[in-house]
Amino acid sequence: MATKSQRLIQRFRELGITATLRKLFADRVMRRSTSVIVEYQAGWSVVGDGAQTPSWLSFRTVRKGEELPPLNDWLAWRDAGFAAMLESGKVGIFVLDEGVAIGCVWLSLTDHHDPVAREHYPVREREGYHYCWLVDPADRRRNVAFPMCRYMLNNFPALGIDRTFGVVDRDNRPSYLIQLRMGYRERGVKVVHFHLFGWRWTTMSRYDGVLGTTNPKDRKMIRG
């Protein structure tokens, strides 16, 4: 399992020194981020049968009492956290390359409580709250995220889900656009996260219309 120093070195290699120091400052000292809640309901889009999925990819859904798939080096340090999530009843959806997990998304089928971010999301019957979207940076240009999302949506009936929702950071343009493409829509709830010297708190407010991402390229994004 990678140590903290090894993960830091890996982050330097992936992001560069300046971006890494900026992220460390944001994580450890001060940060303010704005997210929106997006939702998907059955019948909002046709996600296909997975025909565009690369042949080397496979998928696995893991529930409480089942074993996690082998995790690659980028995910391996999260194994204890993933195991705790499974034990608490969360559902893990993993994308695998030759049997080794390189990405995942998690679903909560009951009320989701995050004591770290100080968030609480009620989850009603036949709903799911999605969170913890992860894809190894080394694989993000290999057509991994979209097939993983398609697999998740196609398996909602088997999981007893008619509607799912989650929080997406407006600075995370790739994640927002992937979910938009999959048929997700903004719900009209803005979530602002504040981080200050290890303390975290969250505020929520309602808005009309569509906020989209913070990227100026998306100003012409279809609204509504």
C-alpha positions as CSV (number, residue, x, y, z in Angstrom):
1,M,0.0,0.0,0.0
2,A,1.3,3.4,-0.9
3,T,2.5,5.6,2.0
4,K,1.6,9.3,2.3
5,S,5.0,10.3,1.0
6,Q,4.6,8.0,-2.0
7,R,1.2,9.4,-2.8
8,L,2.6,12.9,-2.5
9,I,5.4,12.1,-5.0
10,Q,2.9,10.5,-7.3
11,R,0.7,13.7,-7.1
12,F,3.8,15.8,-8.0
13,R,4.3,13.7,-11.1
14,E,0.7,13.9,-12.1
15,L,-0.1,17.5,-11.4
16,G,3.3,19.3,-11.2
17,I,4.8,21.2,-8.3
18,T,2.7,24.4,-8.6
19,A,-0.7,22.6,-8.9
20,T,0.2,20.2,-6.1
21,L,1.1,23.0,-3.7
22,R,-2.0,24.8,-4.6
23,K,-4.1,21.7,-3.9
24,L,-2.3,21.1,-0.6
25,F,-3.0,24.7,0.5
26,A,-6.7,24.3,-0.4
27,D,-6.9,20.9,1.4
28,R,-5.0,21.9,4.5
29,V,-5.5,25.7,4.9
30,M,-8.4,27.3,3.2
31,R,-10.8,26.5,0.3
32,R,-14.3,27.4,-0.8
33,S,-16.0,25.4,-3.5
34,T,-19.4,25.5,-5.1
35,S,-21.3,22.4,-6.3
36,V,-24.7,21.7,-7.6
37,I,-27.0,18.7,-7.0
38,V,-27.8,16.8,-10.1
39,E,-30.4,14.1,-10.5
40,Y,-31.4,11.3,-12.9
41,Q,-34.8,9.7,-13.2
42,A,-35.7,6.5,-15.1
43,G,-36.6,7.2,-18.7
44,W,-34.7,10.5,-19.0
45,S,-32.2,9.1,-21.4
46,V,-31.3,6.0,-23.4
47,V,-27.9,4.9,-22.2
48,G,-27.3,2.0,-24.6
49,D,-26.3,-1.6,-24.1
50,G,-22.6,-1.0,-23.6
51,A,-21.6,-1.6,-27.2
52,Q,-19.0,1.2,-27.1
53,T,-17.2,-0.2,-24.1
54,P,-13.6,-1.1,-24.7
55,S,-13.0,-4.9,-24.8
56,W,-10.5,-4.7,-22.0
57,L,-12.9,-3.2,-19.6
58,S,-15.2,-5.1,-17.2
59,F,-17.4,-4.1,-14.3
60,R,-18.4,-5.3,-10.9
61,T,-21.1,-4.3,-8.4
62,V,-20.2,-5.1,-4.8
63,R,-22.5,-5.1,-1.8
64,K,-22.3,-5.7,1.9
65,G,-20.8,-9.1,2.7
66,E,-18.9,-9.3,-0.6
67,E,-15.2,-8.9,-1.3
68,L,-13.7,-5.8,-2.9
69,P,-12.1,-6.4,-6.3
70,P,-8.3,-6.1,-6.5
71,L,-7.4,-2.3,-6.5
72,N,-4.7,-0.8,-8.5
73,D,-1.9,1.3,-6.9
74,W,-3.9,4.5,-7.2
75,L,-6.9,3.2,-5.4
76,A,-5.2,0.7,-3.0
77,W,-4.7,3.1,-0.1
78,R,-8.6,3.5,0.1
79,D,-9.2,-0.2,0.7
80,A,-10.0,0.3,4.4
81,G,-12.4,3.2,3.6
82,F,-14.1,1.1,0.9
83,A,-14.5,-1.9,3.3
84,A,-16.1,0.4,5.9
85,M,-18.5,1.8,3.2
86,L,-19.5,-1.8,2.3
87,E,-20.0,-2.7,5.9
88,S,-22.3,0.3,6.3
89,G,-24.5,-0.9,3.5
90,K,-23.2,1.2,0.6
91,V,-22.9,-0.3,-2.9
92,G,-19.7,0.0,-4.9
93,I,-19.6,-0.1,-8.7
94,F,-16.1,-0.7,-10.0
95,V,-14.6,-0.5,-13.5
96,L,-11.7,-3.0,-14.0
97,D,-8.8,-3.4,-16.4
98,E,-7.9,-7.1,-16.7
99,G,-9.6,-7.7,-13.4
100,V,-8.0,-4.9,-11.4
101,A,-10.1,-1.9,-10.4
102,I,-9.0,1.4,-11.9
103,G,-12.2,3.4,-11.0
104,C,-15.4,3.4,-9.0
105,V,-18.6,5.1,-8.0
106,W,-20.5,4.5,-4.8
107,L,-24.2,4.5,-4.1
108,S,-26.1,5.0,-0.8
109,L,-29.6,3.4,-0.9
110,T,-30.4,4.9,2.6
111,D,-29.9,8.3,4.1
112,H,-26.3,9.4,3.5
113,H,-24.5,11.0,6.4
114,D,-21.0,12.5,5.9
115,P,-19.6,13.6,9.2
116,V,-16.4,15.0,7.6
117,A,-18.1,17.3,5.1
118,R,-21.0,17.8,7.6
119,E,-23.6,16.8,5.0
120,H,-26.8,14.8,5.3
121,Y,-28.8,13.7,2.3
122,P,-32.2,12.0,2.9
123,V,-32.7,9.1,0.5
124,R,-36.2,7.9,-0.1
125,E,-37.5,4.5,-1.2
126,R,-36.3,3.5,-4.7
127,E,-33.7,6.4,-4.6
128,G,-29.9,6.3,-4.6
129,Y,-27.3,8.9,-3.7
130,H,-24.2,8.6,-5.8
131,Y,-20.8,9.8,-4.6
132,C,-17.0,9.1,-4.6
133,W,-16.6,9.1,-8.4
134,L,-13.0,8.1,-9.0
135,V,-11.0,7.1,-12.1
136,D,-7.2,6.7,-12.1
137,P,-5.7,9.8,-13.8
138,A,-3.6,7.6,-15.9
139,D,-6.8,6.0,-17.4
140,R,-8.9,9.1,-17.8
141,R,-8.2,9.4,-21.5
142,R,-8.9,5.8,-22.2
143,N,-12.7,5.9,-22.4
144,V,-13.3,4.6,-18.9
145,A,-15.6,7.1,-17.2
146,F,-18.5,7.0,-19.7
147,P,-18.8,3.2,-19.9
148,M,-18.7,3.1,-16.1
149,C,-21.6,5.6,-15.9
150,R,-23.5,3.7,-18.5
151,Y,-23.0,0.4,-16.6
152,M,-24.3,2.1,-13.4
153,L,-27.4,3.5,-15.1
154,N,-28.2,0.3,-16.8
155,N,-28.1,-1.5,-13.5
156,F,-30.4,0.8,-11.6
157,P,-33.5,-1.5,-12.2
158,A,-31.6,-4.4,-10.6
159,L,-30.7,-2.2,-7.7
160,G,-34.3,-1.1,-7.2
161,I,-33.5,2.6,-8.2
162,D,-35.9,4.8,-10.1
163,R,-34.1,8.1,-9.2
164,T,-30.5,9.0,-8.2
165,F,-28.8,12.2,-7.3
166,G,-25.4,13.5,-6.3
167,V,-23.3,16.5,-5.8
168,V,-20.9,17.7,-8.5
169,D,-18.3,20.5,-8.1
170,R,-18.7,23.2,-10.7
171,D,-15.0,23.3,-11.2
172,N,-15.0,19.6,-12.1
173,R,-16.0,20.1,-15.7
174,P,-15.3,16.6,-17.0
175,S,-17.5,15.0,-14.3
176,Y,-20.3,17.6,-14.8
177,L,-20.3,17.1,-18.6
178,I,-20.2,13.3,-18.4
179,Q,-23.3,13.4,-16.1
180,L,-25.0,15.9,-18.3
181,R,-24.4,13.6,-21.3
182,M,-25.8,10.6,-19.3
183,G,-29.1,12.5,-18.8
184,Y,-28.5,14.1,-15.4
185,R,-30.1,17.5,-14.7
186,E,-29.5,20.1,-12.2
187,R,-32.0,20.0,-9.3
188,G,-31.9,23.7,-8.3
189,V,-29.9,23.2,-5.1
190,K,-26.4,24.9,-4.7
191,V,-24.0,23.4,-2.2
192,V,-21.1,25.5,-0.9
193,H,-18.3,23.8,1.0
194,F,-16.0,25.8,3.3
195,H,-12.6,24.4,4.5
196,L,-10.5,26.3,7.0
197,F,-7.6,24.7,8.9
198,G,-9.2,21.3,9.0
199,W,-12.7,22.5,9.8
200,R,-15.3,21.9,7.2
201,W,-18.9,23.1,6.9
202,T,-21.5,23.2,4.2
203,T,-24.4,25.5,3.3
204,M,-27.2,24.8,0.8
205,S,-29.5,27.2,-1.1
206,R,-32.0,27.0,-3.9
207,Y,-31.8,28.7,-7.3
208,D,-33.7,28.8,-10.5
209,G,-32.4,27.7,-13.9
210,V,-29.1,26.0,-14.6
211,L,-25.7,27.1,-13.3
212,G,-23.5,24.8,-15.3
213,T,-19.7,24.7,-14.8
214,T,-17.4,27.6,-13.9
215,N,-15.6,27.2,-17.2
216,P,-16.3,30.2,-19.6
217,K,-16.4,27.7,-22.5
218,D,-19.7,26.5,-21.2
219,R,-21.5,29.8,-21.1
220,K,-23.5,28.7,-24.2
221,M,-24.4,25.4,-22.6
222,I,-28.1,24.6,-23.1
223,R,-30.1,25.9,-20.1
224,G,-33.1,24.2,-18.6
